[in-house]
């Protein structure tokens, strides 16, 4: 079968990465979590205390960032590395989630991330999830999905995901973070979160993981 590019966009915590991993496994494709790249950049900026309104400082910081993905042989998925450090767990922290949408709205940050994402798609056979994959990163992707789910379900799923490593996290905190990011991501000037005109909507509120995979495979 000729290799394709599969672009998955959608709201926060609606199961994009779960579906993307399922598809990559099934099809033998590479999976790239574009959100992890924005989270990695955010972690670097927080650590270096970068002043977001100083364009020169932002550019200089980006020059010092090297991001790559390496296979984790335990999980069989790739982990994200920032300048050689495995930061897969660190970037899921609410301190990163609380800042990432501000940083992802900066033009220089998007130019930096999108260029790397497009390069990763050169050989096709890739599933990438994010906010602007079907609209900006791969506007010619053969398959485009736009995922959504009821907000209460999304909060519940994300809370369940974060709780084991963050025993004190509250439902209210998670809800606020998702709402805030969805608002910032869909109203920013550059590459806002939008359904591409040719994307198919997948609402997985009432779907099991197997059912959502079946939906996507039928489409492919
Ligand atoms: O997993 P979740 O849906 O919560 O978010 P994520 O995919 O890890 O993305 C984190 C943040 O990165 C988003 O809220 C956006 O601000 C930003 N992002 C983006 O701007 N463009 C993308 N293609 C992917 C993520």
py3Dmol code that shows the C-alpha trace and the ligand (Angstrom):
import py3Dmol

protein = """\
ATOM      1  CA  UNK A   1       0.000   0.000   0.000  1.00  0.00           C
ATOM      2  CA  UNK A   2       1.288   3.498  -0.806  1.00  0.00           C
ATOM      3  CA  UNK A   3       2.283   5.314   2.361  1.00  0.00           C
ATOM      4  CA  UNK A   4       0.148   8.209   3.449  1.00  0.00           C
ATOM      5  CA  UNK A   5       0.254  11.172   5.772  1.00  0.00           C
ATOM      6  CA  UNK A   6      -2.428  11.057   8.474  1.00  0.00           C
ATOM      7  CA  UNK A   7      -3.172  14.368  10.173  1.00  0.00           C
ATOM      8  CA  UNK A   8      -5.165  14.385  13.415  1.00  0.00           C
ATOM      9  CA  UNK A   9      -6.244  17.664  14.963  1.00  0.00           C
ATOM     10  CA  UNK A  10      -8.679  18.542  17.687  1.00  0.00           C
ATOM     11  CA  UNK A  11      -9.426  19.874  21.143  1.00  0.00           C
ATOM     12  CA  UNK A  12      -7.289  19.212  24.224  1.00  0.00           C
ATOM     13  CA  UNK A  13      -7.443  15.746  25.740  1.00  0.00           C
ATOM     14  CA  UNK A  14      -9.919  14.290  23.273  1.00  0.00           C
ATOM     15  CA  UNK A  15      -7.859  11.179  22.510  1.00  0.00           C
ATOM     16  CA  UNK A  16      -5.790  12.345  19.546  1.00  0.00           C
ATOM     17  CA  UNK A  17      -2.577  10.742  20.696  1.00  0.00           C
ATOM     18  CA  UNK A  18      -4.324   7.489  21.669  1.00  0.00           C
ATOM     19  CA  UNK A  19      -5.778   7.148  18.187  1.00  0.00           C
ATOM     20  CA  UNK A  20      -2.552   8.279  16.521  1.00  0.00           C
ATOM     21  CA  UNK A  21      -0.588   5.584  18.391  1.00  0.00           C
ATOM     22  CA  UNK A  22      -3.193   2.930  17.540  1.00  0.00           C
ATOM     23  CA  UNK A  23      -2.969   3.848  13.841  1.00  0.00           C
ATOM     24  CA  UNK A  24       0.815   4.004  13.791  1.00  0.00           C
ATOM     25  CA  UNK A  25       0.985   0.527  15.368  1.00  0.00           C
ATOM     26  CA  UNK A  26      -1.555  -0.948  13.018  1.00  0.00           C
ATOM     27  CA  UNK A  27      -0.075   0.571   9.848  1.00  0.00           C
ATOM     28  CA  UNK A  28       3.603   0.440  10.792  1.00  0.00           C
ATOM     29  CA  UNK A  29       3.818   4.226  10.538  1.00  0.00           C
ATOM     30  CA  UNK A  30       5.879   6.703  12.546  1.00  0.00           C
ATOM     31  CA  UNK A  31       3.892   8.597  15.206  1.00  0.00           C
ATOM     32  CA  UNK A  32       4.817  12.173  15.996  1.00  0.00           C
ATOM     33  CA  UNK A  33       3.200  14.081  18.867  1.00  0.00           C
ATOM     34  CA  UNK A  34       3.521  17.694  17.703  1.00  0.00           C
ATOM     35  CA  UNK A  35       2.103  18.930  21.016  1.00  0.00           C
ATOM     36  CA  UNK A  36       5.055  17.333  22.788  1.00  0.00           C
ATOM     37  CA  UNK A  37       7.350  19.592  20.751  1.00  0.00           C
ATOM     38  CA  UNK A  38       5.537  22.746  21.940  1.00  0.00           C
ATOM     39  CA  UNK A  39       5.628  21.362  25.464  1.00  0.00           C
ATOM     40  CA  UNK A  40       9.394  20.719  25.152  1.00  0.00           C
ATOM     41  CA  UNK A  41       9.994  24.279  23.974  1.00  0.00           C
ATOM     42  CA  UNK A  42       7.869  25.497  26.897  1.00  0.00           C
ATOM     43  CA  UNK A  43       9.906  23.490  29.398  1.00  0.00           C
ATOM     44  CA  UNK A  44      13.118  24.999  28.015  1.00  0.00           C
ATOM     45  CA  UNK A  45      11.687  28.548  28.158  1.00  0.00           C
ATOM     46  CA  UNK A  46      10.502  28.036  31.752  1.00  0.00           C
ATOM     47  CA  UNK A  47      13.851  26.662  32.848  1.00  0.00           C
ATOM     48  CA  UNK A  48      15.741  29.521  31.202  1.00  0.00           C
ATOM     49  CA  UNK A  49      13.206  32.108  32.325  1.00  0.00           C
ATOM     50  CA  UNK A  50      12.863  33.466  28.793  1.00  0.00           C
ATOM     51  CA  UNK A  51      11.099  36.806  28.424  1.00  0.00           C
ATOM     52  CA  UNK A  52       8.376  36.055  25.851  1.00  0.00           C
ATOM     53  CA  UNK A  53       8.022  39.672  24.790  1.00  0.00           C
ATOM     54  CA  UNK A  54      11.714  39.930  23.878  1.00  0.00           C
ATOM     55  CA  UNK A  55      11.897  38.615  20.287  1.00  0.00           C
ATOM     56  CA  UNK A  56      15.698  38.425  20.236  1.00  0.00           C
ATOM     57  CA  UNK A  57      15.749  36.428  23.457  1.00  0.00           C
ATOM     58  CA  UNK A  58      13.124  34.018  22.086  1.00  0.00           C
ATOM     59  CA  UNK A  59      15.095  33.502  18.859  1.00  0.00           C
ATOM     60  CA  UNK A  60      18.325  32.924  20.755  1.00  0.00           C
ATOM     61  CA  UNK A  61      16.572  30.383  22.990  1.00  0.00           C
ATOM     62  CA  UNK A  62      15.205  28.514  19.958  1.00  0.00           C
ATOM     63  CA  UNK A  63      18.728  28.305  18.529  1.00  0.00           C
ATOM     64  CA  UNK A  64      19.724  26.382  21.651  1.00  0.00           C
ATOM     65  CA  UNK A  65      16.942  23.827  21.432  1.00  0.00           C
ATOM     66  CA  UNK A  66      17.397  20.436  19.863  1.00  0.00           C
ATOM     67  CA  UNK A  67      14.385  18.138  19.911  1.00  0.00           C
ATOM     68  CA  UNK A  68      14.339  14.514  18.846  1.00  0.00           C
ATOM     69  CA  UNK A  69      12.183  11.427  19.342  1.00  0.00           C
ATOM     70  CA  UNK A  70      13.704   8.076  20.356  1.00  0.00           C
ATOM     71  CA  UNK A  71      12.031   4.702  20.669  1.00  0.00           C
ATOM     72  CA  UNK A  72      11.291   3.592  24.220  1.00  0.00           C
ATOM     73  CA  UNK A  73      11.692  -0.168  24.081  1.00  0.00           C
ATOM     74  CA  UNK A  74       9.421  -0.684  27.131  1.00  0.00           C
ATOM     75  CA  UNK A  75       6.415   1.267  25.868  1.00  0.00           C
ATOM     76  CA  UNK A  76       7.229   0.677  22.176  1.00  0.00           C
ATOM     77  CA  UNK A  77       6.466   4.364  21.575  1.00  0.00           C
ATOM     78  CA  UNK A  78       8.920   7.166  21.067  1.00  0.00           C
ATOM     79  CA  UNK A  79       9.846   9.505  23.895  1.00  0.00           C
ATOM     80  CA  UNK A  80      10.731  13.131  23.334  1.00  0.00           C
ATOM     81  CA  UNK A  81      14.240  14.356  24.120  1.00  0.00           C
ATOM     82  CA  UNK A  82      15.302  17.950  24.724  1.00  0.00           C
ATOM     83  CA  UNK A  83      19.017  18.490  24.145  1.00  0.00           C
ATOM     84  CA  UNK A  84      19.629  14.822  24.872  1.00  0.00           C
ATOM     85  CA  UNK A  85      17.445  14.607  28.011  1.00  0.00           C
ATOM     86  CA  UNK A  86      14.360  12.397  28.122  1.00  0.00           C
ATOM     87  CA  UNK A  87      11.582  14.818  29.125  1.00  0.00           C
ATOM     88  CA  UNK A  88       8.570  12.662  28.223  1.00  0.00           C
ATOM     89  CA  UNK A  89       7.186  12.742  31.795  1.00  0.00           C
ATOM     90  CA  UNK A  90       8.234  16.287  32.711  1.00  0.00           C
ATOM     91  CA  UNK A  91       6.301  17.907  29.855  1.00  0.00           C
ATOM     92  CA  UNK A  92       2.972  16.484  31.072  1.00  0.00           C
ATOM     93  CA  UNK A  93       3.204  18.552  34.263  1.00  0.00           C
ATOM     94  CA  UNK A  94       0.585  21.270  34.787  1.00  0.00           C
ATOM     95  CA  UNK A  95       3.346  23.879  35.081  1.00  0.00           C
ATOM     96  CA  UNK A  96       4.125  23.209  31.405  1.00  0.00           C
ATOM     97  CA  UNK A  97       0.464  22.790  30.403  1.00  0.00           C
ATOM     98  CA  UNK A  98      -0.293  26.152  32.000  1.00  0.00           C
ATOM     99  CA  UNK A  99       2.160  28.037  29.764  1.00  0.00           C
ATOM    100  CA  UNK A 100       2.311  26.032  26.540  1.00  0.00           C
ATOM    101  CA  UNK A 101      -0.508  27.794  24.699  1.00  0.00           C
ATOM    102  CA  UNK A 102       1.097  31.218  25.241  1.00  0.00           C
ATOM    103  CA  UNK A 103       4.389  29.943  23.866  1.00  0.00           C
ATOM    104  CA  UNK A 104       2.760  28.066  20.973  1.00  0.00           C
ATOM    105  CA  UNK A 105       1.164  31.342  19.850  1.00  0.00           C
ATOM    106  CA  UNK A 106       4.566  32.980  19.179  1.00  0.00           C
ATOM    107  CA  UNK A 107       5.365  33.213  15.438  1.00  0.00           C
ATOM    108  CA  UNK A 108       9.049  32.264  15.780  1.00  0.00           C
ATOM    109  CA  UNK A 109       8.146  29.223  17.870  1.00  0.00           C
ATOM    110  CA  UNK A 110       5.665  27.992  15.267  1.00  0.00           C
ATOM    111  CA  UNK A 111       8.100  28.543  12.390  1.00  0.00           C
ATOM    112  CA  UNK A 112      10.720  26.537  14.300  1.00  0.00           C
ATOM    113  CA  UNK A 113       8.372  23.624  15.122  1.00  0.00           C
ATOM    114  CA  UNK A 114       6.514  23.458  11.800  1.00  0.00           C
ATOM    115  CA  UNK A 115       9.760  23.296   9.780  1.00  0.00           C
ATOM    116  CA  UNK A 116      10.869  20.234  11.767  1.00  0.00           C
ATOM    117  CA  UNK A 117       7.434  18.605  11.548  1.00  0.00           C
ATOM    118  CA  UNK A 118       7.299  19.029   7.769  1.00  0.00           C
ATOM    119  CA  UNK A 119      10.745  17.466   7.424  1.00  0.00           C
ATOM    120  CA  UNK A 120       9.559  14.437   9.430  1.00  0.00           C
ATOM    121  CA  UNK A 121       6.810  13.926   6.853  1.00  0.00           C
ATOM    122  CA  UNK A 122       9.158  13.843   3.848  1.00  0.00           C
ATOM    123  CA  UNK A 123       8.962  10.067   3.540  1.00  0.00           C
ATOM    124  CA  UNK A 124       5.233   9.855   4.371  1.00  0.00           C
ATOM    125  CA  UNK A 125       4.093   6.845   6.437  1.00  0.00           C
ATOM    126  CA  UNK A 126       3.485   9.194   9.359  1.00  0.00           C
ATOM    127  CA  UNK A 127       0.658   9.954  11.792  1.00  0.00           C
ATOM    128  CA  UNK A 128       0.955  13.373  13.404  1.00  0.00           C
ATOM    129  CA  UNK A 129      -1.461  14.868  15.910  1.00  0.00           C
ATOM    130  CA  UNK A 130      -1.845  18.462  17.025  1.00  0.00           C
ATOM    131  CA  UNK A 131      -3.833  21.616  16.297  1.00  0.00           C
ATOM    132  CA  UNK A 132      -2.693  22.747  12.846  1.00  0.00           C
ATOM    133  CA  UNK A 133      -1.521  19.550  11.183  1.00  0.00           C
ATOM    134  CA  UNK A 134      -4.281  19.337   8.564  1.00  0.00           C
ATOM    135  CA  UNK A 135      -4.367  23.097   8.001  1.00  0.00           C
ATOM    136  CA  UNK A 136      -0.737  24.254   8.107  1.00  0.00           C
ATOM    137  CA  UNK A 137       1.815  21.458   8.559  1.00  0.00           C
ATOM    138  CA  UNK A 138       0.421  18.983   6.006  1.00  0.00           C
ATOM    139  CA  UNK A 139      -2.367  20.721   4.057  1.00  0.00           C
ATOM    140  CA  UNK A 140      -2.054  17.949   1.428  1.00  0.00           C
ATOM    141  CA  UNK A 141      -2.328  15.038   3.899  1.00  0.00           C
ATOM    142  CA  UNK A 142      -4.275  12.155   2.375  1.00  0.00           C
ATOM    143  CA  UNK A 143      -6.233  11.565   5.591  1.00  0.00           C
ATOM    144  CA  UNK A 144      -7.403  14.315   7.926  1.00  0.00           C
ATOM    145  CA  UNK A 145      -9.345  13.765  11.122  1.00  0.00           C
ATOM    146  CA  UNK A 146     -10.731  16.403  13.436  1.00  0.00           C
ATOM    147  CA  UNK A 147     -11.386  14.930  16.864  1.00  0.00           C
ATOM    148  CA  UNK A 148     -13.749  16.082  19.516  1.00  0.00           C
ATOM    149  CA  UNK A 149     -15.501  14.771  22.632  1.00  0.00           C
ATOM    150  CA  UNK A 150     -17.764  16.243  25.322  1.00  0.00           C
ATOM    151  CA  UNK A 151     -15.806  18.479  27.637  1.00  0.00           C
ATOM    152  CA  UNK A 152     -16.785  16.622  30.829  1.00  0.00           C
ATOM    153  CA  UNK A 153     -15.451  13.376  29.341  1.00  0.00           C
ATOM    154  CA  UNK A 154     -12.231  15.067  28.278  1.00  0.00           C
ATOM    155  CA  UNK A 155     -11.670  16.432  31.796  1.00  0.00           C
ATOM    156  CA  UNK A 156     -12.384  13.020  33.293  1.00  0.00           C
ATOM    157  CA  UNK A 157      -9.977  11.244  30.919  1.00  0.00           C
ATOM    158  CA  UNK A 158      -7.153  13.743  31.479  1.00  0.00           C
ATOM    159  CA  UNK A 159      -7.621  13.658  35.267  1.00  0.00           C
ATOM    160  CA  UNK A 160      -7.350   9.874  35.210  1.00  0.00           C
ATOM    161  CA  UNK A 161      -4.187  10.128  33.118  1.00  0.00           C
ATOM    162  CA  UNK A 162      -2.498  12.708  35.368  1.00  0.00           C
ATOM    163  CA  UNK A 163      -3.609  11.473  38.802  1.00  0.00           C
ATOM    164  CA  UNK A 164      -1.141   8.586  39.318  1.00  0.00           C
ATOM    165  CA  UNK A 165       1.856  10.951  39.082  1.00  0.00           C
ATOM    166  CA  UNK A 166       0.047  13.985  40.546  1.00  0.00           C
ATOM    167  CA  UNK A 167      -1.996  12.705  43.499  1.00  0.00           C
ATOM    168  CA  UNK A 168      -3.059  16.219  44.554  1.00  0.00           C
ATOM    169  CA  UNK A 169      -4.359  17.367  41.192  1.00  0.00           C
ATOM    170  CA  UNK A 170      -8.030  18.416  41.194  1.00  0.00           C
ATOM    171  CA  UNK A 171     -10.751  18.135  38.591  1.00  0.00           C
ATOM    172  CA  UNK A 172     -11.182  21.918  38.715  1.00  0.00           C
ATOM    173  CA  UNK A 173      -7.498  22.514  37.847  1.00  0.00           C
ATOM    174  CA  UNK A 174      -7.656  20.150  34.899  1.00  0.00           C
ATOM    175  CA  UNK A 175     -10.933  21.636  33.657  1.00  0.00           C
ATOM    176  CA  UNK A 176      -9.543  25.170  33.849  1.00  0.00           C
ATOM    177  CA  UNK A 177      -6.376  24.186  31.993  1.00  0.00           C
ATOM    178  CA  UNK A 178      -8.235  22.483  29.148  1.00  0.00           C
ATOM    179  CA  UNK A 179     -10.693  25.376  28.786  1.00  0.00           C
ATOM    180  CA  UNK A 180      -7.945  27.935  28.853  1.00  0.00           C
ATOM    181  CA  UNK A 181      -5.827  26.145  26.260  1.00  0.00           C
ATOM    182  CA  UNK A 182      -8.779  25.490  23.962  1.00  0.00           C
ATOM    183  CA  UNK A 183      -9.653  29.181  24.092  1.00  0.00           C
ATOM    184  CA  UNK A 184      -6.087  30.383  23.422  1.00  0.00           C
ATOM    185  CA  UNK A 185      -5.442  27.738  20.740  1.00  0.00           C
ATOM    186  CA  UNK A 186      -8.588  28.501  18.775  1.00  0.00           C
ATOM    187  CA  UNK A 187      -8.341  32.291  18.971  1.00  0.00           C
ATOM    188  CA  UNK A 188      -4.622  32.879  18.305  1.00  0.00           C
ATOM    189  CA  UNK A 189      -3.614  34.713  15.129  1.00  0.00           C
ATOM    190  CA  UNK A 190      -1.245  32.163  13.609  1.00  0.00           C
ATOM    191  CA  UNK A 191      -2.511  28.692  12.700  1.00  0.00           C
ATOM    192  CA  UNK A 192      -5.405  28.641  15.163  1.00  0.00           C
ATOM    193  CA  UNK A 193      -7.059  25.322  15.946  1.00  0.00           C
ATOM    194  CA  UNK A 194      -9.537  24.821  13.081  1.00  0.00           C
ATOM    195  CA  UNK A 195     -11.100  21.883  11.330  1.00  0.00           C
ATOM    196  CA  UNK A 196      -9.570  21.754   7.837  1.00  0.00           C
ATOM    197  CA  UNK A 197     -12.296  21.992   5.175  1.00  0.00           C
ATOM    198  CA  UNK A 198     -11.549  18.426   4.050  1.00  0.00           C
ATOM    199  CA  UNK A 199     -11.169  16.881   7.534  1.00  0.00           C
ATOM    200  CA  UNK A 200     -13.616  14.271   8.806  1.00  0.00           C
ATOM    201  CA  UNK A 201     -15.026  14.872  12.282  1.00  0.00           C
ATOM    202  CA  UNK A 202     -14.621  12.075  14.806  1.00  0.00           C
ATOM    203  CA  UNK A 203     -16.560  12.552  18.047  1.00  0.00           C
ATOM    204  CA  UNK A 204     -15.433   9.783  20.370  1.00  0.00           C
ATOM    205  CA  UNK A 205     -17.563  10.724  23.409  1.00  0.00           C
ATOM    206  CA  UNK A 206     -19.399   7.415  23.232  1.00  0.00           C
ATOM    207  CA  UNK A 207     -16.803   5.306  21.431  1.00  0.00           C
ATOM    208  CA  UNK A 208     -14.461   2.708  22.870  1.00  0.00           C
ATOM    209  CA  UNK A 209     -10.826   2.701  21.766  1.00  0.00           C
ATOM    210  CA  UNK A 210     -11.530  -0.188  19.404  1.00  0.00           C
ATOM    211  CA  UNK A 211     -14.496   1.602  17.881  1.00  0.00           C
ATOM    212  CA  UNK A 212     -12.545   4.788  17.216  1.00  0.00           C
ATOM    213  CA  UNK A 213      -9.762   2.767  15.602  1.00  0.00           C
ATOM    214  CA  UNK A 214     -12.263   0.973  13.412  1.00  0.00           C
ATOM    215  CA  UNK A 215     -13.782   4.309  12.341  1.00  0.00           C
ATOM    216  CA  UNK A 216     -10.367   5.652  11.319  1.00  0.00           C
ATOM    217  CA  UNK A 217      -9.263   2.461   9.569  1.00  0.00           C
ATOM    218  CA  UNK A 218     -12.440   2.358   7.508  1.00  0.00           C
ATOM    219  CA  UNK A 219     -11.745   5.902   6.411  1.00  0.00           C
ATOM    220  CA  UNK A 220      -8.168   5.079   5.479  1.00  0.00           C
TER     221      UNK A 220
END
"""
ligand_1 = """\
25
LIG
O -2.553 16.316 24.718
P -3.296 17.629 24.666
O -4.428 17.576 23.694
O -3.684 18.139 25.988
O -2.288 18.744 24.145
P -0.941 18.600 23.295
O -1.249 17.929 21.993
O 0.118 18.014 24.135
O -0.608 20.128 22.956
C -0.202 21.042 23.954
C -0.352 22.460 23.429
O 0.587 22.659 22.353
C -1.696 22.836 22.840
O -2.633 23.249 23.827
C -1.316 23.971 21.893
O -1.170 25.183 22.572
C 0.056 23.560 21.402
N 0.028 22.913 20.076
C -0.028 23.701 18.955
O -0.128 24.912 19.055
N 0.044 23.153 17.713
C 0.139 21.833 17.569
N 0.232 21.326 16.334
C 0.168 20.994 18.700
C 0.087 21.563 19.951
"""
view = py3Dmol.view(width=600, height=400)
view.addModel(protein, "pdb")
view.setStyle({"model": 0}, {"cartoon": {"style": "trace"}})
view.addModel(ligand_1, "xyz")
view.setStyle({"model": 1}, {"stick": {}})
view.zoomTo()
view.show()
